[in-house]
Amino acid sequence: MGQQMPGDVETHRPMLLESEERMVLTISLPTEDETRLRDRARAAGQDLGQYVQQLIARELVAPLSLAEAAEPMARAVEGAGASEDEFTAAILKARDAARRARRRRPA
């Protein structure tokens, strides 16, 4: 494999016990980013691996912004050649259908 450039990501799954499931992630960062990460990990009293794992876990539980949540659908609509009005109509139709389904559910 060639030289990794900053931002490149490499993953693999090491051999683990049956009950464990982990992904090993190798990334290439600019030196200044690595230095900041190491400094922040040290300030948090964690080793670098623990600190980065905590950052990832925190990011994964954070709710998506509306823009982040809508972005895959917007790409799909754009790829299908739909207009902005058609996209908006599809969103409103889905919202209305979800509201009707919620109202029909027994309390």
N, CA, C and O atoms as a GROMACS GRO file, in nm:
protein
  428
    1MET      N    1   0.084  -0.117   0.000
    1MET     CA    2   0.000   0.000   0.000
    1MET      C    3   0.089   0.123   0.000
    1MET      O    4   0.196   0.122   0.061
    2GLY      N    5   0.046   0.232  -0.069
    2GLY     CA    6   0.125   0.353  -0.080
    2GLY      C    7   0.124   0.433   0.048
    2GLY      O    8   0.065   0.393   0.148
    3GLN      N    9   0.193   0.548   0.043
    3GLN     CA   10   0.201   0.635   0.159
    3GLN      C   11   0.065   0.695   0.189
    3GLN      O   12  -0.008   0.737   0.099
    4GLN      N   13   0.030   0.698   0.319
    4GLN     CA   14  -0.097   0.758   0.358
    4GLN      C   15  -0.085   0.909   0.357
    4GLN      O   16   0.017   0.964   0.398
    5MET      N   17  -0.189   0.974   0.312
    5MET     CA   18  -0.196   1.120   0.314
    5MET      C   19  -0.285   1.161   0.430
    5MET      O   20  -0.370   1.083   0.474
    6PRO      N   21  -0.267   1.285   0.481
    6PRO     CA   22  -0.355   1.330   0.590
    6PRO      C   23  -0.501   1.312   0.551
    6PRO      O   24  -0.543   1.345   0.440
    7GLY      N   25  -0.578   1.260   0.646
    7GLY     CA   26  -0.719   1.236   0.621
    7GLY      C   27  -0.750   1.097   0.570
    7GLY      O   28  -0.866   1.056   0.570
    8ASP      N   29  -0.647   1.022   0.524
    8ASP     CA   30  -0.669   0.885   0.480
    8ASP      C   31  -0.707   0.800   0.600
    8ASP      O   32  -0.660   0.824   0.711
    9VAL      N   33  -0.790   0.701   0.577
    9VAL     CA   34  -0.833   0.613   0.686
    9VAL      C   35  -0.816   0.469   0.639
    9VAL      O   36  -0.850   0.434   0.526
   10GLU      N   37  -0.763   0.387   0.727
   10GLU     CA   38  -0.746   0.245   0.699
   10GLU      C   39  -0.810   0.169   0.814
   10GLU      O   40  -0.788   0.203   0.931
   11THR      N   41  -0.889   0.068   0.784
   11THR     CA   42  -0.951  -0.011   0.891
   11THR      C   43  -0.923  -0.158   0.871
   11THR      O   44  -0.902  -0.204   0.758
   12HIS      N   45  -0.922  -0.231   0.980
   12HIS     CA   46  -0.916  -0.376   0.975
   12HIS      C   47  -0.967  -0.430   1.107
   12HIS      O   48  -0.971  -0.358   1.208
   13ARG      N   49  -1.006  -0.554   1.107
   13ARG     CA   50  -1.057  -0.617   1.229
   13ARG      C   51  -0.956  -0.721   1.276
   13ARG      O   52  -0.929  -0.819   1.207
   14PRO      N   53  -0.899  -0.699   1.394
   14PRO     CA   54  -0.802  -0.795   1.447
   14PRO      C   55  -0.873  -0.920   1.500
   14PRO      O   56  -0.994  -0.919   1.521
   15MET      N   57  -0.796  -1.025   1.522
   15MET     CA   58  -0.852  -1.146   1.584
   15MET      C   59  -0.887  -1.112   1.728
   15MET      O   60  -0.805  -1.055   1.800
   16LEU      N   61  -1.006  -1.147   1.770
   16LEU     CA   62  -1.052  -1.116   1.905
   16LEU      C   63  -1.121  -1.237   1.965
   16LEU      O   64  -1.152  -1.334   1.896
   17LEU      N   65  -1.144  -1.229   2.094
   17LEU     CA   66  -1.225  -1.331   2.159
   17LEU      C   67  -1.365  -1.323   2.101
   17LEU      O   68  -1.406  -1.218   2.052
   18GLU      N   69  -1.439  -1.433   2.106
   18GLU     CA   70  -1.573  -1.436   2.047
   18GLU      C   71  -1.664  -1.326   2.098
   18GLU      O   72  -1.747  -1.275   2.023
   19SER      N   73  -1.651  -1.288   2.225
   19SER     CA   74  -1.743  -1.190   2.282
   19SER      C   75  -1.706  -1.046   2.247
   19SER      O   76  -1.785  -0.955   2.270
   20GLU      N   77  -1.587  -1.024   2.192
   20GLU     CA   78  -1.544  -0.888   2.161
   20GLU      C   79  -1.559  -0.860   2.013
   20GLU      O   80  -1.535  -0.946   1.928
   21GLU      N   81  -1.599  -0.739   1.983
   21GLU     CA   82  -1.608  -0.693   1.844
   21GLU      C   83  -1.547  -0.554   1.841
   21GLU      O   84  -1.603  -0.461   1.900
   22ARG      N   85  -1.436  -0.539   1.775
   22ARG     CA   86  -1.367  -0.410   1.768
   22ARG      C   87  -1.315  -0.387   1.628
   22ARG      O   88  -1.282  -0.482   1.556
   23MET      N   89  -1.308  -0.263   1.590
   23MET     CA   90  -1.248  -0.223   1.464
   23MET      C   91  -1.122  -0.145   1.498
   23MET      O   92  -1.124  -0.058   1.584
   24VAL      N   93  -1.014  -0.176   1.431
   24VAL     CA   94  -0.891  -0.100   1.446
   24VAL      C   95  -0.888   0.002   1.333
   24VAL      O   96  -0.908  -0.033   1.217
   25LEU      N   97  -0.864   0.126   1.368
   25LEU     CA   98  -0.869   0.235   1.272
   25LEU      C   99  -0.732   0.303   1.269
   25LEU      O  100  -0.681   0.344   1.373
   26THR      N  101  -0.674   0.315   1.152
   26THR     CA  102  -0.547   0.385   1.136
   26THR      C  103  -0.571   0.507   1.049
   26THR      O  104  -0.618   0.495   0.936
   27ILE      N  105  -0.538   0.625   1.101
   27ILE     CA  106  -0.555   0.747   1.024
   27ILE      C  107  -0.423   0.822   1.016
   27ILE      O  108  -0.336   0.807   1.102
   28SER      N  109  -0.411   0.901   0.914
   28SER     CA  110  -0.292   0.984   0.896
   28SER      C  111  -0.332   1.128   0.920
   28SER      O  112  -0.418   1.182   0.850
   29LEU      N  113  -0.270   1.190   1.020
   29LEU     CA  114  -0.303   1.328   1.057
   29LEU      C  115  -0.183   1.419   1.037
   29LEU      O  116  -0.069   1.375   1.047
   30PRO      N  117  -0.208   1.546   1.009
   30PRO     CA  118  -0.098   1.641   1.010
   30PRO      C  119  -0.037   1.647   1.150
   30PRO      O  120  -0.106   1.625   1.250
   31THR      N  121   0.090   1.675   1.158
   31THR     CA  122   0.162   1.676   1.285
   31THR      C  123   0.097   1.766   1.389
   31THR      O  124   0.088   1.731   1.506
   32GLU      N  125   0.050   1.884   1.346
   32GLU     CA  126  -0.010   1.976   1.443
   32GLU      C  127  -0.141   1.920   1.501
   32GLU      O  128  -0.170   1.943   1.618
   33ASP      N  129  -0.219   1.847   1.421
   33ASP     CA  130  -0.341   1.783   1.473
   33ASP      C  131  -0.306   1.674   1.573
   33ASP      O  132  -0.370   1.661   1.677
   34GLU      N  133  -0.205   1.595   1.541
   34GLU     CA  134  -0.162   1.489   1.633
   34GLU      C  135  -0.116   1.549   1.766
   34GLU      O  136  -0.149   1.497   1.872
   35THR      N  137  -0.041   1.658   1.758
   35THR     CA  138   0.008   1.724   1.880
   35THR      C  139  -0.108   1.772   1.965
   35THR      O  140  -0.109   1.752   2.087
   36ARG      N  141  -0.207   1.835   1.901
   36ARG     CA  142  -0.324   1.883   1.976
   36ARG      C  143  -0.400   1.766   2.039
   36ARG      O  144  -0.443   1.775   2.154
   37LEU      N  145  -0.417   1.657   1.964
   37LEU     CA  146  -0.485   1.539   2.020
   37LEU      C  147  -0.411   1.485   2.142
   37LEU      O  148  -0.472   1.458   2.245
   38ARG      N  149  -0.281   1.470   2.129
   38ARG     CA  150  -0.201   1.419   2.241
   38ARG      C  151  -0.210   1.512   2.362
   38ARG      O  152  -0.224   1.466   2.476
   39ASP      N  153  -0.203   1.643   2.339
   39ASP     CA  154  -0.214   1.740   2.449
   39ASP      C  155  -0.350   1.730   2.518
   39ASP      O  156  -0.358   1.732   2.641
   40ARG      N  157  -0.456   1.720   2.439
   40ARG     CA  158  -0.591   1.710   2.498
   40ARG      C  159  -0.611   1.578   2.572
   40ARG      O  160  -0.676   1.575   2.677
   41ALA      N  161  -0.556   1.470   2.518
   41ALA     CA  162  -0.566   1.341   2.586
   41ALA      C  163  -0.496   1.347   2.720
   41ALA      O  164  -0.548   1.301   2.822
   42ARG      N  165  -0.375   1.406   2.721
   42ARG     CA  166  -0.297   1.418   2.845
   42ARG      C  167  -0.374   1.504   2.945
   42ARG      O  168  -0.380   1.470   3.064
   43ALA      N  169  -0.434   1.614   2.899
   43ALA     CA  170  -0.511   1.702   2.988
   43ALA      C  171  -0.633   1.631   3.046
   43ALA      O  172  -0.676   1.661   3.157
   44ALA      N  173  -0.689   1.537   2.970
   44ALA     CA  174  -0.805   1.460   3.016
   44ALA      C  175  -0.764   1.341   3.101
   44ALA      O  176  -0.849   1.269   3.154
   45GLY      N  177  -0.633   1.318   3.114
   45GLY     CA  178  -0.585   1.206   3.194
   45GLY      C  179  -0.605   1.072   3.125
   45GLY      O  180  -0.620   0.969   3.191
   46GLN      N  181  -0.605   1.072   2.991
   46GLN     CA  182  -0.627   0.949   2.915
   46GLN      C  183  -0.511   0.928   2.818
   46GLN      O  184  -0.440   1.021   2.781
   47ASP      N  185  -0.495   0.801   2.778
   47ASP     CA  186  -0.399   0.779   2.670
   47ASP      C  187  -0.467   0.819   2.540
   47ASP      O  188  -0.589   0.839   2.535
   48LEU      N  189  -0.389   0.831   2.435
   48LEU     CA  190  -0.441   0.882   2.308
   48LEU      C  191  -0.556   0.796   2.255
   48LEU      O  192  -0.657   0.850   2.210
   49GLY      N  193  -0.542   0.664   2.260
   49GLY     CA  194  -0.646   0.573   2.211
   49GLY      C  195  -0.778   0.592   2.285
   49GLY      O  196  -0.884   0.597   2.223
   50GLN      N  197  -0.769   0.601   2.418
   50GLN     CA  198  -0.891   0.621   2.498
   50GLN      C  199  -0.958   0.753   2.462
   50GLN      O  200  -1.080   0.761   2.450
   51TYR      N  201  -0.876   0.856   2.447
   51TYR     CA  202  -0.930   0.989   2.419
   51TYR      C  203  -1.001   0.993   2.284
   51TYR      O  204  -1.111   1.046   2.273
   52VAL      N  205  -0.938   0.938   2.182
   52VAL     CA  206  -0.998   0.937   2.050
   52VAL      C  207  -1.125   0.852   2.050
   52VAL      O  208  -1.224   0.889   1.987
   53GLN      N  209  -1.123   0.739   2.119
   53GLN     CA  210  -1.242   0.655   2.128
   53GLN      C  211  -1.356   0.732   2.194
   53GLN      O  212  -1.472   0.721   2.152
   54GLN      N  213  -1.325   0.811   2.298
   54GLN     CA  214  -1.427   0.894   2.365
   54GLN      C  215  -1.482   1.000   2.270
   54GLN      O  216  -1.602   1.025   2.268
   55LEU      N  217  -1.395   1.062   2.189
   55LEU     CA  218  -1.441   1.161   2.093
   55LEU      C  219  -1.538   1.100   1.992
   55LEU      O  220  -1.641   1.158   1.960
   56ILE      N  221  -1.502   0.983   1.943
   56ILE     CA  222  -1.587   0.915   1.845
   56ILE      C  223  -1.720   0.877   1.908
   56ILE      O  224  -1.826   0.898   1.848
   57ALA      N  225  -1.716   0.820   2.028
   57ALA     CA  226  -1.840   0.780   2.096
   57ALA      C  227  -1.931   0.901   2.119
   57ALA      O  228  -2.052   0.891   2.100
   58ARG      N  229  -1.873   1.013   2.158
   58ARG     CA  230  -1.952   1.135   2.182
   58ARG      C  231  -2.016   1.183   2.052
   58ARG      O  232  -2.131   1.226   2.052
   59GLU      N  233  -1.943   1.176   1.944
   59GLU     CA  234  -1.995   1.218   1.814
   59GLU      C  235  -2.109   1.127   1.768
   59GLU      O  236  -2.206   1.174   1.709
   60LEU      N  237  -2.097   0.998   1.796
   60LEU     CA  238  -2.198   0.903   1.751
   60LEU      C  239  -2.329   0.915   1.826
   60LEU      O  240  -2.434   0.879   1.771
   61VAL      N  241  -2.328   0.964   1.948
   61VAL     CA  242  -2.453   0.977   2.023
   61VAL      C  243  -2.516   1.115   2.006
   61VAL      O  244  -2.631   1.135   2.045
   62ALA      N  245  -2.442   1.210   1.950
   62ALA     CA  246  -2.496   1.344   1.930
   62ALA      C  247  -2.605   1.338   1.822
   62ALA      O  248  -2.589   1.270   1.721
   63PRO      N  249  -2.714   1.409   1.844
   63PRO     CA  250  -2.820   1.408   1.742
   63PRO      C  251  -2.770   1.478   1.616
   63PRO      O  252  -2.690   1.572   1.621
   64LEU      N  253  -2.820   1.431   1.503
   64LEU     CA  254  -2.785   1.493   1.376
   64LEU      C  255  -2.856   1.628   1.362
   64LEU      O  256  -2.969   1.644   1.409
   65SER      N  257  -2.790   1.722   1.300
   65SER     CA  258  -2.858   1.847   1.268
   65SER      C  259  -2.958   1.818   1.156
   65SER      O  260  -2.950   1.713   1.092
   66LEU      N  261  -3.050   1.909   1.134
   66LEU     CA  262  -3.148   1.890   1.027
   66LEU      C  263  -3.077   1.879   0.893
   66LEU      O  264  -3.116   1.798   0.809
   67ALA      N  265  -2.974   1.961   0.872
   67ALA     CA  266  -2.899   1.955   0.746
   67ALA      C  267  -2.831   1.819   0.728
   67ALA      O  268  -2.832   1.763   0.618
   68GLU      N  269  -2.772   1.766   0.834
   68GLU     CA  270  -2.706   1.635   0.826
   68GLU      C  271  -2.808   1.524   0.799
   68GLU      O  272  -2.782   1.434   0.720
   69ALA      N  273  -2.923   1.532   0.865
   69ALA     CA  274  -3.024   1.430   0.847
   69ALA      C  275  -3.086   1.433   0.707
   69ALA      O  276  -3.118   1.329   0.650
   70ALA      N  277  -3.103   1.552   0.652
   70ALA     CA  278  -3.167   1.567   0.522
   70ALA      C  279  -3.071   1.547   0.406
   70ALA      O  280  -3.115   1.523   0.293
   71GLU      N  281  -2.940   1.556   0.430
   71GLU     CA  282  -2.842   1.554   0.323
   71GLU      C  283  -2.848   1.429   0.236
   71GLU      O  284  -2.844   1.443   0.113
   72PRO      N  285  -2.857   1.307   0.290
   72PRO     CA  286  -2.866   1.190   0.202
   72PRO      C  287  -2.990   1.193   0.113
   72PRO      O  288  -2.984   1.155  -0.004
   73MET      N  289  -3.102   1.239   0.168
   73MET     CA  290  -3.224   1.246   0.088
   73MET      C  291  -3.210   1.353  -0.019
   73MET      O  292  -3.254   1.334  -0.133
   74ALA      N  293  -3.150   1.466   0.015
   74ALA     CA  294  -3.131   1.573  -0.082
   74ALA      C  295  -3.043   1.526  -0.198
   74ALA      O  296  -3.070   1.558  -0.314
   75ARG      N  297  -2.937   1.449  -0.166
   75ARG     CA  298  -2.850   1.394  -0.272
   75ARG      C  299  -2.929   1.300  -0.362
   75ARG      O  300  -2.914   1.302  -0.484
   76ALA      N  301  -3.014   1.216  -0.301
   76ALA     CA  302  -3.093   1.121  -0.379
   76ALA      C  303  -3.192   1.193  -0.469
   76ALA      O  304  -3.209   1.157  -0.585
   77VAL      N  305  -3.255   1.296  -0.415
   77VAL     CA  306  -3.351   1.373  -0.495
   77VAL      C  307  -3.279   1.444  -0.609
   77VAL      O  308  -3.326   1.444  -0.722
   78GLU      N  309  -3.164   1.503  -0.578
   78GLU     CA  310  -3.086   1.571  -0.681
   78GLU      C  311  -3.042   1.472  -0.789
   78GLU      O  312  -3.046   1.504  -0.908
   79GLY      N  313  -3.000   1.354  -0.747
   79GLY     CA  314  -2.959   1.251  -0.843
   79GLY      C  315  -3.074   1.204  -0.930
   79GLY      O  316  -3.053   1.162  -1.044
   80ALA      N  317  -3.195   1.210  -0.877
   80ALA     CA  318  -3.312   1.169  -0.953
   80ALA      C  319  -3.362   1.281  -1.043
   80ALA      O  320  -3.452   1.260  -1.125
   81GLY      N  321  -3.304   1.399  -1.028
   81GLY     CA  322  -3.343   1.510  -1.113
   81GLY      C  323  -3.470   1.581  -1.068
   81GLY      O  324  -3.534   1.650  -1.148
   82ALA      N  325  -3.508   1.564  -0.942
   82ALA     CA  326  -3.630   1.629  -0.892
   82ALA      C  327  -3.601   1.775  -0.861
   82ALA      O  328  -3.489   1.812  -0.827
   83SER      N  329  -3.703   1.857  -0.872
   83SER     CA  330  -3.691   1.999  -0.841
   83SER      C  331  -3.698   2.019  -0.690
   83SER      O  332  -3.733   1.928  -0.615
   84GLU      N  333  -3.665   2.139  -0.647
   84GLU     CA  334  -3.675   2.172  -0.504
   84GLU      C  335  -3.820   2.161  -0.457
   84GLU      O  336  -3.846   2.117  -0.346
   85ASP      N  337  -3.914   2.202  -0.542
   85ASP     CA  338  -4.056   2.193  -0.507
   85ASP      C  339  -4.100   2.048  -0.491
   85ASP      O  340  -4.175   2.015  -0.400
   86GLU      N  341  -4.052   1.961  -0.579
   86GLU     CA  342  -4.086   1.818  -0.570
   86GLU      C  343  -4.026   1.758  -0.442
   86GLU      O  344  -4.088   1.675  -0.376
   87PHE      N  345  -3.905   1.800  -0.410
   87PHE     CA  346  -3.839   1.753  -0.287
   87PHE      C  347  -3.920   1.795  -0.165
   87PHE      O  348  -3.946   1.715  -0.076
   88THR      N  349  -3.959   1.924  -0.162
   88THR     CA  350  -4.038   1.975  -0.050
   88THR      C  351  -4.172   1.901  -0.040
   88THR      O  352  -4.215   1.867   0.071
   89ALA      N  353  -4.237   1.876  -0.151
   89ALA     CA  354  -4.364   1.804  -0.150
   89ALA      C  355  -4.347   1.663  -0.096
   89ALA      O  356  -4.432   1.614  -0.022
   90ALA      N  357  -4.237   1.597  -0.132
   90ALA     CA  358  -4.211   1.461  -0.083
   90ALA      C  359  -4.189   1.461   0.068
   90ALA      O  360  -4.238   1.372   0.138
   91ILE      N  361  -4.117   1.560   0.119
   91ILE     CA  362  -4.093   1.571   0.263
   91ILE      C  363  -4.225   1.593   0.336
   91ILE      O  364  -4.252   1.528   0.437
   92LEU      N  365  -4.307   1.685   0.287
   92LEU     CA  366  -4.434   1.714   0.352
   92LEU      C  367  -4.528   1.593   0.348
   92LEU      O  368  -4.599   1.566   0.445
   93LYS      N  369  -4.528   1.521   0.238
   93LYS     CA  370  -4.611   1.401   0.226
   93LYS      C  371  -4.567   1.295   0.328
   93LYS      O  372  -4.651   1.233   0.393
   94ALA      N  373  -4.435   1.276   0.342
   94ALA     CA  374  -4.384   1.178   0.439
   94ALA      C  375  -4.417   1.222   0.582
   94ALA      O  376  -4.455   1.139   0.665
   95ARG      N  377  -4.403   1.352   0.610
   95ARG     CA  378  -4.437   1.403   0.743
   95ARG      C  379  -4.584   1.379   0.775
   95ARG      O  380  -4.618   1.332   0.884
   96ASP      N  381  -4.670   1.411   0.680
   96ASP     CA  382  -4.814   1.394   0.702
   96ASP      C  383  -4.851   1.247   0.721
   96ASP      O  384  -4.936   1.215   0.804
   97ALA      N  385  -4.788   1.159   0.646
   97ALA     CA  386  -4.815   1.016   0.660
   97ALA      C  387  -4.770   0.967   0.798
   97ALA      O  388  -4.839   0.886   0.860
   98ALA      N  389  -4.657   1.016   0.845
   98ALA     CA  390  -4.608   0.977   0.978
   98ALA      C  391  -4.702   1.026   1.087
   98ALA      O  392  -4.730   0.955   1.184
   99ARG      N  393  -4.753   1.148   1.072
   99ARG     CA  394  -4.848   1.202   1.170
   99ARG      C  395  -4.977   1.120   1.172
   99ARG      O  396  -5.030   1.091   1.279
  100ARG      N  397  -5.028   1.084   1.054
  100ARG     CA  398  -5.150   1.003   1.048
  100ARG      C  399  -5.128   0.867   1.114
  100ARG      O  400  -5.214   0.819   1.188
  101ALA      N  401  -5.014   0.807   1.089
  101ALA     CA  402  -4.984   0.676   1.149
  101ALA      C  403  -4.975   0.686   1.301
  101ALA      O  404  -5.021   0.596   1.372
  102ARG      N  405  -4.917   0.796   1.352
  102ARG     CA  406  -4.906   0.816   1.498
  102ARG      C  407  -5.045   0.832   1.560
  102ARG      O  408  -5.071   0.779   1.669
  103ARG      N  409  -5.132   0.903   1.493
  103ARG     CA  410  -5.268   0.924   1.546
  103ARG      C  411  -5.348   0.795   1.552
  103ARG      O  412  -5.433   0.778   1.639
  104ARG      N  413  -5.320   0.704   1.460
  104ARG     CA  414  -5.396   0.577   1.455
  104ARG      C  415  -5.348   0.479   1.562
  104ARG      O  416  -5.421   0.386   1.597
  105ARG      N  417  -5.227   0.498   1.615
  105ARG     CA  418  -5.176   0.406   1.717
  105ARG      C  419  -5.255   0.418   1.846
  105ARG      O  420  -5.287   0.528   1.890
  106PRO      N  421  -5.287   0.301   1.906
  106PRO     CA  422  -5.357   0.307   2.034
  106PRO      C  423  -5.266   0.363   2.143
  106PRO      O  424  -5.146   0.339   2.142
  107ALA      N  425  -5.323   0.436   2.235
  107ALA     CA  426  -5.246   0.499   2.344
  107ALA      C  427  -5.203   0.402   2.448
  107ALA      O  428  -5.138   0.440   2.546
   0.00000   0.00000   0.00000
